[in-house]
């Protein structure tokens, strides 16, 4: 009887774990699966399982000083330059950047447009008149009302807070339909604010906002999140800690392009450093759960923390199982949702191919680059084993941290053997980023300040070389994922508002529609350079000829200079481009 009474009383004060979880559910958008399938039963089980779990997440003070600000400026300056130059260069026309832009736009449309409105975001925004019921049915407004309601009960009726949060969440969920998606929606949801800003003030960069959002969170991470969660203010040693970004500027392409992993990586780094410093399994797992709401793959390392926490705290087995099941639940909701739509089903299909685990197509003839990347994985593991053997009691953390990416590696091998080594984003951001603790360990060692001089010279040289190539559209780290074209600059220079863009190219390029830039009416793609009908110029048309080889007009088209004028001739090591218009 006493246990039951204590269980009931535990609901009379706000449960912070439930607050975290509810925030995760809405951030990831996966909570709306409750309105689609059996997830409602899981949600009920989670709510009633929270009784008796008194979870607290300690936070620390934030410090600001001139020294901290100076270090911050030096740390972010190369990345800041990349963001500025990216504003001119624009988005990559190969790889996943366009796809992630599309996902972010879909998320914006979902939250801003009223329920059952199928005319699109642009048409809705441009409406002259709005019905009150229509505005009340906008999903972001409903979410805002949910937050206000629960804040009121939190400050004035704490005894009912948990119940009100549960019931009000259900009300919002059941009056809203979700939308079909494939990936965790956290990054796209946060990006909505940036998108609205760019839509108003810089519409030609509307499709690049996700990278800007990632950069803003990088700033928040350094100045706020890291001191708040890990009690780490910026110091000189952090130049060693974040040297991989400073010395290797191509990480800017991975972190601050239109990839959704940017914010997720920040919380992964926070989790790694938190465990390195405090050894707290649960806090570190909660941070990984938050990272998973931005990219679902980062839920998987929680399994490692769970296993080691169970081994360490065998007496508290039931509560441990309950806790880890609860913080893993946003991933379960995500799986339930994507299995209920065509986009998610394509992603889930690999689960049915059990024979893939046999690795029957495994190629032992690895090239030099693959061997190099494998060494990047193996060297930190060897260092971790050495440090563990040196002090087994104190350095068990190195073994635990070195294990964190194993579930992700196994998943990637299961899906595609070792071909994931060829995709830099999967390799560096999904695999190598977990060895951040090695940089933490090295940064603890003191060094002479005179070493900073060659370090900064190396930073300056590498970043100058990188940015020079980037501005000339000459970046070619990965031929499969990087292709920068001056399409944005071409369209910005045109005075016409309804441009028909014709792209004739033998270079692999991602297709996009007329929503990509504000003055596009239509976009046409063609691979044939010999079609004479594609060689005519109209006042509202632009023809882009892109090739891997040097182009001469007579080789592919008979254009008279009196009819068309050449507006751009760009040639670099990656491609050659000619532009003709009236």
DOTOR-546553 format. One record per residue (C-alpha): y, z, x negated; residue number from 1. Coordinates in Angstrom, 1 decimal, padded with zeros to 4 digits. Layout:
! DOTOR-546553
       v       w       u   nr
       Y       Z       X  NUM
...
! end
This chain:
! DOTOR-546553
       v       w       u   nr
   000.0   000.0   000.0    1
   002.4   000.9  -002.8    2
   001.7  -002.5  -004.4    3
   002.6  -004.3  -001.2    4
   005.7  -002.3  -000.8    5
   006.8  -003.0  -004.3    6
   006.0  -006.7  -003.7    7
   008.3  -006.8  -000.6    8
   011.1  -004.9  -002.4    9
   011.0  -007.4  -005.3   10
   012.4  -010.0  -002.8   11
   015.5  -007.8  -002.1   12
   017.2  -008.8  -005.3   13
   017.9  -012.3  -006.6   14
   015.0  -013.8  -008.5   15
   016.5  -015.7  -011.4   16
   013.3  -017.6  -012.0   17
   013.5  -018.9  -008.5   18
   017.1  -019.9  -009.0   19
   016.1  -021.8  -012.2   20
   013.3  -023.5  -010.5   21
   015.3  -024.6  -007.4   22
   017.9  -026.0  -009.7   23
   015.2  -027.9  -011.6   24
   013.8  -029.3  -008.4   25
   017.1  -030.7  -007.2   26
   018.1  -031.9  -010.7   27
   014.9  -033.9  -011.0   28
   015.1  -035.0  -007.4   29
   011.4  -034.2  -007.1   30
   011.9  -031.5  -004.5   31
   012.3  -034.2  -001.9   32
   008.6  -035.0  -002.2   33
   008.1  -032.0   000.0   34
   009.4  -034.2   002.8   35
   006.7  -036.8   002.0   36
   003.4  -035.2   001.3   37
   001.5  -031.9   000.9   38
   004.0  -030.6  -001.6   39
   005.4  -028.2   001.1   40
   002.2  -026.1   000.7   41
   002.7  -025.9  -003.0   42
   006.4  -024.9  -002.5   43
   005.3  -022.1  -000.2   44
   002.7  -020.8  -002.7   45
   005.4  -020.9  -005.4   46
   007.9  -018.9  -003.3   47
   005.4  -016.2  -002.4   48
   004.0  -016.1  -006.0   49
   007.4  -015.1  -007.3   50
   007.2  -011.6  -005.9   51
   006.8  -009.1  -008.7   52
   007.9  -011.5  -011.5   53
   011.1  -009.9  -012.9   54
   012.2  -012.6  -015.3   55
   015.4  -012.4  -017.3   56
   016.9  -015.0  -019.7   57
   019.3  -013.3  -022.1   58
   022.5  -015.1  -023.1   59
   024.8  -014.5  -025.9   60
   028.5  -014.7  -026.6   61
   030.3  -017.9  -027.5   62
   032.7  -017.8  -030.5   63
   035.5  -020.2  -031.4   64
   037.5  -020.4  -034.6   65
   039.3  -022.9  -036.8   66
   036.3  -022.9  -039.2   67
   033.9  -023.6  -036.3   68
   036.1  -026.4  -035.0   69
   036.4  -028.0  -038.4   70
   032.6  -028.0  -038.9   71
   032.2  -029.4  -035.4   72
   034.6  -032.3  -036.1   73
   032.8  -033.2  -039.3   74
   029.4  -033.1  -037.6   75
   030.3  -035.3  -034.6   76
   032.7  -037.6  -036.3   77
   030.2  -040.4  -037.2   78
   028.7  -040.2  -033.7   79
   032.2  -040.3  -032.2   80
   032.9  -043.5  -034.1   81
   029.7  -045.0  -032.8   82
   030.8  -044.2  -029.2   83
   034.2  -045.7  -029.8   84
   032.7  -048.9  -031.3   85
   030.0  -049.0  -028.6   86
   032.9  -049.3  -026.1   87
   033.6  -052.7  -027.6   88
   030.1  -053.8  -028.4   89
   028.6  -052.8  -025.0   90
   025.0  -052.5  -023.9   91
   021.8  -053.9  -025.6   92
   020.4  -056.9  -023.8   93
   016.9  -056.2  -024.9   94
   014.8  -053.1  -024.4   95
   015.2  -050.5  -021.7   96
   019.0  -050.0  -021.6   97
   019.5  -052.2  -018.6   98
   016.6  -050.7  -016.8   99
   018.0  -047.2  -017.3  100
   021.4  -048.4  -016.1  101
   019.7  -049.6  -013.0  102
   018.0  -046.2  -012.5  103
   021.3  -044.4  -013.0  104
   023.0  -046.7  -010.4  105
   020.1  -046.1  -007.9  106
   020.6  -042.3  -008.3  107
   024.3  -042.6  -007.8  108
   023.8  -044.7  -004.7  109
   021.3  -042.2  -003.4  110
   023.6  -039.2  -003.7  111
   026.9  -040.8  -002.7  112
   025.8  -043.1   000.1  113
   025.0  -041.5   003.5  114
   021.5  -041.2   004.8  115
   020.0  -044.5   006.0  116
   022.9  -046.5   004.7  117
   021.4  -049.7   003.3  118
   024.6  -051.8   002.6  119
   024.9  -050.5  -000.9  120
   027.3  -048.3  -002.9  121
   030.1  -050.8  -003.4  122
   030.3  -051.7   000.3  123
   030.3  -048.1   001.3  124
   033.1  -047.1  -001.2  125
   035.2  -050.1  -000.1  126
   035.0  -049.2   003.6  127
   038.5  -048.5   005.1  128
   037.2  -046.1   007.8  129
   034.6  -043.4   007.6  130
   033.0  -041.5   010.6  131
   032.9  -037.7   010.2  132
   029.1  -037.7   010.8  133
   028.7  -040.3   008.2  134
   030.6  -038.2   005.6  135
   028.6  -035.1   006.6  136
   025.4  -037.0   006.0  137
   026.3  -037.8   002.4  138
   023.6  -036.1   000.3  139
   025.9  -034.8  -002.5  140
   028.0  -033.1   000.2  141
   024.9  -031.5   001.6  142
   024.0  -030.3  -001.8  143
   027.5  -028.9  -002.3  144
   027.2  -027.0   001.0  145
   023.8  -025.6  -000.1  146
   025.4  -024.3  -003.3  147
   028.4  -022.7  -001.4  148
   026.1  -021.1   001.1  149
   023.9  -019.5  -001.5  150
   026.9  -018.3  -003.6  151
   028.2  -016.5  -000.5  152
   024.9  -014.7   000.0  153
   024.6  -014.0  -003.7  154
   027.9  -012.1  -003.8  155
   027.9  -010.5  -000.4  156
   024.3  -010.2   000.9  157
   022.1  -010.0  -002.2  158
   019.1  -008.6  -000.2  159
   018.8  -011.9   001.7  160
   019.5  -014.2  -001.2  161
   016.0  -015.3  -002.1  162
   015.1  -016.0   001.6  163
   018.4  -017.9   002.2  164
   017.9  -020.0  -000.9  165
   014.4  -020.9   000.2  166
   015.3  -021.7   003.9  167
   018.5  -023.5   003.1  168
   016.7  -025.7   000.5  169
   014.1  -026.6   003.1  170
   016.8  -027.5   005.6  171
   018.4  -029.9   003.1  172
   015.1  -031.3   002.1  173
   013.9  -032.1   005.6  174
   017.1  -033.8   006.6  175
   017.1  -036.1   003.5  176
   014.8  -039.0   002.5  177
   014.1  -039.5  -001.2  178
   014.2  -042.9  -002.9  179
   011.4  -044.5  -004.9  180
   011.7  -043.9  -008.7  181
   009.5  -043.8  -011.8  182
   011.2  -041.4  -014.2  183
   012.6  -037.9  -014.1  184
   016.1  -038.1  -012.5  185
   018.0  -035.4  -014.4  186
   019.8  -037.6  -016.8  187
   020.8  -040.1  -014.1  188
   021.9  -037.3  -011.8  189
   024.2  -035.8  -014.4  190
   025.4  -039.3  -015.3  191
   026.8  -039.8  -011.8  192
   030.0  -038.0  -012.7  193
   030.6  -040.2  -015.8  194
   029.8  -043.3  -013.7  195
   032.4  -042.5  -011.1  196
   035.0  -042.0  -013.9  197
   034.2  -045.3  -015.5  198
   034.0  -047.1  -012.2  199
   037.6  -046.1  -011.6  200
   039.1  -046.3  -015.1  201
   036.9  -048.7  -017.1  202
   034.7  -050.9  -014.8  203
   033.6  -053.2  -017.7  204
   031.8  -050.2  -019.3  205
   030.3  -049.0  -016.0  206
   026.8  -049.9  -017.2  207
   027.2  -048.0  -020.5  208
   027.9  -044.5  -019.1  209
   024.5  -042.9  -019.8  210
   025.2  -043.0  -023.6  211
   028.6  -041.4  -023.1  212
   026.9  -038.7  -020.9  213
   024.4  -038.1  -023.7  214
   027.2  -037.7  -026.3  215
   029.2  -035.3  -024.0  216
   026.0  -033.1  -023.8  217
   025.7  -033.3  -027.6  218
   029.1  -031.8  -027.8  219
   028.2  -029.1  -025.2  220
   025.1  -028.4  -027.1  221
   026.9  -027.7  -030.4  222
   029.8  -025.7  -029.0  223
   028.3  -023.9  -026.0  224
   024.5  -024.2  -025.4  225
   023.4  -023.4  -028.9  226
   025.5  -020.2  -029.3  227
   024.9  -019.2  -025.7  228
   021.1  -019.5  -025.8  229
   020.2  -019.2  -029.5  230
   023.2  -017.1  -030.7  231
   023.9  -019.7  -033.4  232
   027.5  -020.6  -034.0  233
   028.3  -023.6  -036.2  234
   028.2  -023.0  -040.0  235
   028.1  -024.9  -043.2  236
   024.3  -024.8  -043.3  237
   024.3  -026.9  -040.1  238
   025.1  -030.0  -042.2  239
   021.6  -029.6  -043.6  240
   020.2  -028.9  -040.1  241
   021.6  -032.0  -038.5  242
   021.5  -034.2  -041.6  243
   019.0  -036.6  -040.0  244
   021.8  -037.7  -037.6  245
   024.5  -037.8  -040.4  246
   022.5  -039.6  -043.1  247
   020.5  -041.9  -040.8  248
   023.1  -043.3  -038.3  249
   020.6  -045.4  -036.4  250
   019.7  -042.1  -034.6  251
   023.0  -042.8  -032.8  252
   021.3  -045.8  -031.2  253
   018.5  -043.6  -030.0  254
   020.6  -040.6  -028.8  255
   023.8  -042.2  -027.5  256
   022.6  -045.5  -026.1  257
   021.6  -045.9  -022.4  258
   018.4  -044.0  -022.9  259
   017.6  -041.1  -020.7  260
   016.1  -038.9  -023.4  261
   019.5  -037.8  -024.9  262
   020.0  -034.7  -022.8  263
   016.2  -033.9  -022.8  264
   016.2  -033.9  -026.6  265
   019.0  -031.3  -026.6  266
   016.9  -028.9  -024.6  267
   013.8  -029.6  -026.8  268
   015.9  -028.7  -029.9  269
   017.1  -025.5  -028.1  270
   013.5  -024.6  -027.3  271
   012.3  -025.2  -030.8  272
   015.1  -023.2  -032.4  273
   014.7  -020.5  -029.8  274
   011.0  -020.0  -030.6  275
   011.7  -020.3  -034.3  276
   014.2  -017.5  -034.1  277
   012.9  -015.2  -031.3  278
   009.3  -016.1  -030.9  279
   009.7  -016.0  -027.1  280
   007.0  -018.1  -025.5  281
   008.4  -017.9  -021.9  282
   012.0  -018.6  -022.7  283
   011.1  -021.5  -024.9  284
   008.8  -022.9  -022.2  285
   011.5  -022.6  -019.6  286
   013.8  -024.7  -021.9  287
   011.0  -027.3  -022.2  288
   010.7  -027.3  -018.4  289
   014.4  -028.1  -018.2  290
   014.0  -030.9  -020.8  291
   011.2  -032.3  -018.6  292
   013.6  -032.6  -015.7  293
   015.4  -035.2  -017.9  294
   012.3  -036.8  -019.3  295
   009.0  -035.8  -017.7  296
   007.0  -036.2  -021.0  297
   008.6  -033.0  -022.3  298
   006.7  -030.9  -019.8  299
   003.5  -031.4  -021.8  300
   004.3  -029.2  -024.8  301
   004.5  -026.2  -022.4  302
   000.7  -026.4  -022.5  303
   000.7  -025.3  -026.2  304
   003.0  -022.4  -025.5  305
   000.8  -021.4  -022.6  306
  -002.4  -021.4  -024.7  307
  -000.9  -019.3  -027.5  308
   000.7  -016.9  -025.1  309
  -002.6  -016.4  -023.4  310
  -004.3  -015.8  -026.7  311
  -001.6  -013.3  -027.8  312
  -001.3  -011.4  -024.5  313
  -004.8  -011.4  -023.0  314
  -004.1  -008.2  -021.0  315
  -001.4  -010.0  -018.9  316
  -003.6  -013.0  -018.1  317
  -002.8  -013.2  -014.3  318
   001.0  -013.0  -014.7  319
   000.9  -015.5  -017.5  320
  -001.0  -018.0  -015.5  321
   001.3  -017.5  -012.6  322
   004.5  -017.9  -014.7  323
   003.4  -021.0  -016.5  324
   002.1  -022.6  -013.3  325
   005.4  -022.0  -011.7  326
   007.6  -023.5  -014.5  327
   005.2  -026.4  -014.7  328
   005.6  -027.1  -010.9  329
   008.6  -029.5  -011.2  330
   006.3  -031.8  -013.1  331
   003.7  -031.5  -010.3  332
   006.3  -032.3  -007.7  333
   007.3  -035.3  -009.8  334
   003.7  -036.6  -010.0  335
   003.3  -036.1  -006.2  336
   006.5  -038.1  -005.6  337
   005.9  -041.1  -007.9  338
   002.3  -041.4  -006.7  339
   003.9  -042.1  -003.3  340
   006.0  -045.1  -004.2  341
   005.3  -048.5  -005.9  342
   007.4  -047.8  -009.0  343
   005.5  -044.6  -009.7  344
   002.1  -046.1  -009.0  345
   002.6  -048.7  -011.7  346
   003.2  -045.8  -014.1  347
   000.2  -043.9  -012.9  348
  -002.3  -046.7  -013.1  349
  -003.3  -045.9  -016.7  350
  -005.0  -042.7  -015.5  351
  -007.7  -044.8  -013.9  352
  -008.6  -046.5  -017.2  353
  -010.8  -043.9  -018.7  354
  -012.3  -046.2  -021.3  355
  -009.0  -046.4  -023.0  356
  -009.7  -043.1  -024.7  357
  -012.5  -044.7  -026.7  358
  -009.8  -046.5  -028.7  359
  -012.0  -049.6  -028.8  360
  -009.0  -051.7  -029.8  361
  -007.9  -049.4  -032.6  362
  -006.7  -051.3  -035.6  363
  -007.2  -049.7  -039.0  364
  -005.2  -052.3  -040.8  365
  -001.9  -050.5  -040.5  366
   001.1  -052.0  -042.1  367
   003.5  -050.2  -044.5  368
   005.9  -049.1  -041.7  369
   003.1  -047.6  -039.6  370
   001.8  -045.7  -042.7  371
   005.3  -044.5  -043.4  372
   005.7  -043.2  -039.9  373
   002.3  -041.5  -040.0  374
   003.4  -039.8  -043.2  375
   006.5  -038.5  -041.4  376
   004.1  -036.8  -039.0  377
   001.6  -035.5  -041.6  378
   004.1  -034.1  -044.2  379
   005.6  -031.4  -041.8  380
   002.1  -030.5  -040.7  381
   001.1  -029.9  -044.3  382
   004.3  -027.9  -044.9  383
   003.5  -025.8  -041.8  384
   000.0  -025.1  -043.0  385
   001.2  -024.1  -046.4  386
   003.9  -021.7  -045.0  387
   001.3  -020.2  -042.7  388
  -001.2  -019.6  -045.5  389
   001.6  -018.0  -047.5  390
   002.4  -015.4  -044.8  391
  -000.1  -015.6  -041.9  392
   001.4  -012.8  -039.9  393
   005.1  -013.9  -040.1  394
   004.5  -017.7  -040.1  395
   002.1  -018.3  -037.2  396
   005.2  -019.8  -035.5  397
   005.0  -022.8  -037.9  398
   001.5  -023.6  -036.7  399
   002.5  -023.2  -033.0  400
   005.6  -025.4  -033.4  401
   003.6  -028.0  -035.3  402
   001.2  -028.2  -032.3  403
   003.9  -028.8  -029.7  404
   003.9  -032.6  -029.8  405
   000.1  -032.9  -029.8  406
  -000.2  -033.4  -026.0  407
   002.5  -036.2  -026.2  408
   000.7  -037.9  -029.1  409
  -002.7  -037.7  -027.2  410
  -001.0  -039.2  -024.1  411
   000.5  -042.1  -026.1  412
  -002.8  -042.8  -028.0  413
  -004.6  -042.7  -024.7  414
  -002.3  -045.2  -023.1  415
  -001.7  -047.6  -026.0  416
  -003.7  -046.5  -029.1  417
  -001.3  -046.3  -032.1  418
   001.2  -049.0  -030.9  419
   003.6  -046.2  -029.9  420
   004.4  -046.1  -033.7  421
   006.2  -049.5  -033.2  422
   008.6  -048.1  -030.7  423
   011.3  -046.1  -032.5  424
   012.4  -044.2  -029.4  425
   008.9  -043.0  -028.5  426
   008.2  -042.2  -032.1  427
   011.4  -040.4  -033.2  428
   012.5  -038.9  -030.0  429
   009.1  -038.1  -028.5  430
   007.2  -037.1  -031.7  431
   009.3  -036.5  -034.8  432
   012.0  -034.5  -033.0  433
   009.5  -031.6  -032.7  434
   009.6  -031.1  -036.4  435
   013.2  -029.9  -036.1  436
   011.9  -026.4  -037.2  437
   011.4  -027.8  -040.7  438
   015.1  -028.6  -040.9  439
   015.8  -025.1  -039.7  440
   013.6  -023.7  -042.4  441
   015.2  -025.8  -045.1  442
   018.7  -025.0  -043.9  443
   018.2  -021.3  -044.6  444
   018.1  -022.0  -048.3  445
   021.4  -021.6  -050.1  446
   022.8  -024.4  -052.1  447
   025.8  -025.1  -054.3  448
   028.8  -026.4  -052.5  449
   029.2  -029.2  -055.1  450
   026.1  -030.8  -053.5  451
   028.2  -031.5  -050.5  452
   030.2  -034.2  -052.4  453
   027.3  -036.7  -052.9  454
   026.0  -035.8  -049.4  455
   029.3  -036.8  -047.8  456
   029.5  -039.9  -050.0  457
   026.0  -040.9  -048.7  458
   027.1  -040.2  -045.1  459
   030.2  -042.3  -045.5  460
   028.3  -045.2  -047.1  461
   025.5  -045.3  -044.6  462
   027.7  -044.9  -041.5  463
   030.2  -047.5  -042.8  464
   027.4  -050.0  -043.4  465
   025.9  -049.2  -040.0  466
   029.1  -049.5  -038.0  467
   030.1  -052.7  -039.8  468
   026.9  -054.4  -038.8  469
   027.1  -052.9  -035.3  470
   030.6  -054.3  -034.7  471
   029.4  -057.7  -035.8  472
   026.4  -057.5  -033.4  473
   024.2  -057.6  -036.4  474
   022.1  -054.4  -035.8  475
   018.4  -055.3  -035.9  476
   016.4  -052.1  -036.5  477
   013.9  -053.1  -033.9  478
   013.7  -056.8  -032.8  479
   011.9  -055.7  -029.6  480
   014.6  -053.4  -028.4  481
   018.0  -054.3  -030.0  482
   020.0  -057.3  -029.1  483
   023.8  -056.9  -028.8  484
   025.8  -059.8  -027.4  485
   029.6  -060.2  -027.0  486
   029.2  -060.9  -023.2  487
   031.4  -058.0  -022.3  488
   034.3  -059.1  -024.5  489
   034.0  -062.7  -023.2  490
   034.2  -061.6  -019.6  491
   037.1  -059.2  -020.2  492
   039.2  -062.0  -021.6  493
   038.8  -064.2  -018.5  494
   041.5  -064.2  -015.9  495
   039.2  -065.2  -013.0  496
   037.6  -062.5  -010.9  497
   034.6  -064.5  -009.7  498
   032.9  -065.9  -012.7  499
   029.6  -067.7  -012.7  500
   027.9  -066.9  -016.0  501
   025.3  -069.4  -017.3  502
   023.1  -068.2  -020.2  503
   021.1  -070.8  -022.0  504
   019.0  -069.1  -024.6  505
   015.8  -069.4  -026.6  506
   016.2  -065.7  -027.5  507
   014.4  -063.1  -025.5  508
   017.0  -061.4  -023.3  509
   016.8  -059.0  -020.4  510
   017.9  -060.5  -017.1  511
   020.7  -058.8  -015.2  512
   022.5  -059.5  -011.9  513
   026.1  -059.9  -010.9  514
   026.6  -056.2  -010.5  515
   026.6  -055.8  -014.2  516
   030.3  -056.6  -014.7  517
   033.1  -056.4  -012.1  518
   034.2  -060.1  -012.3  519
   030.7  -061.7  -012.1  520
   029.9  -063.7  -009.0  521
   026.5  -065.1  -010.3  522
   024.3  -065.0  -013.4  523
   021.9  -067.9  -014.2  524
   019.4  -067.9  -017.0  525
   017.8  -071.0  -018.6  526
   015.8  -071.7  -021.8  527
   016.3  -075.4  -022.0  528
   019.1  -076.6  -024.3  529
   018.7  -080.3  -023.3  530
   019.8  -080.2  -019.7  531
   022.9  -082.3  -019.4  532
   023.8  -080.8  -016.1  533
   024.2  -077.4  -017.8  534
   026.8  -078.9  -020.1  535
   029.6  -079.3  -017.6  536
   032.5  -076.9  -017.4  537
   034.3  -075.6  -014.3  538
   037.2  -073.3  -014.1  539
   035.2  -070.4  -012.8  540
   032.1  -071.0  -015.0  541
   031.2  -069.8  -018.5  542
   028.3  -071.3  -020.5  543
   026.7  -069.1  -023.2  544
   024.4  -070.9  -025.7  545
   022.3  -068.4  -027.7  546
   019.7  -069.4  -030.3  547
   017.8  -068.0  -033.3  548
   018.9  -071.0  -035.3  549
   022.3  -072.6  -036.1  550
   023.7  -074.5  -033.1  551
   025.5  -077.7  -033.1  552
   026.8  -079.1  -029.8  553
   025.2  -082.5  -030.3  554
   021.8  -081.0  -030.7  555
   021.6  -079.6  -027.3  556
   024.5  -080.9  -025.2  557
   027.1  -083.6  -025.0  558
   030.3  -081.8  -024.4  559
   033.6  -083.5  -024.7  560
   036.4  -081.4  -026.2  561
   038.7  -082.7  -023.5  562
   036.5  -081.3  -020.8  563
   035.5  -077.9  -022.3  564
   036.9  -075.7  -025.0  565
   035.0  -073.6  -027.4  566
   036.1  -070.0  -027.0  567
   033.7  -068.1  -029.3  568
   031.5  -069.1  -032.2  569
   029.5  -066.1  -033.5  570
   026.9  -066.3  -036.2  571
   024.9  -063.5  -037.8  572
   021.4  -062.8  -039.1  573
   020.1  -062.3  -035.6  574
   021.4  -065.1  -033.6  575
   024.0  -067.8  -033.1  576
   026.2  -068.1  -030.0  577
   028.5  -070.7  -028.6  578
   030.6  -070.3  -025.5  579
   032.2  -073.0  -023.5  580
   034.5  -072.8  -020.5  581
   037.4  -074.6  -018.9  582
! end
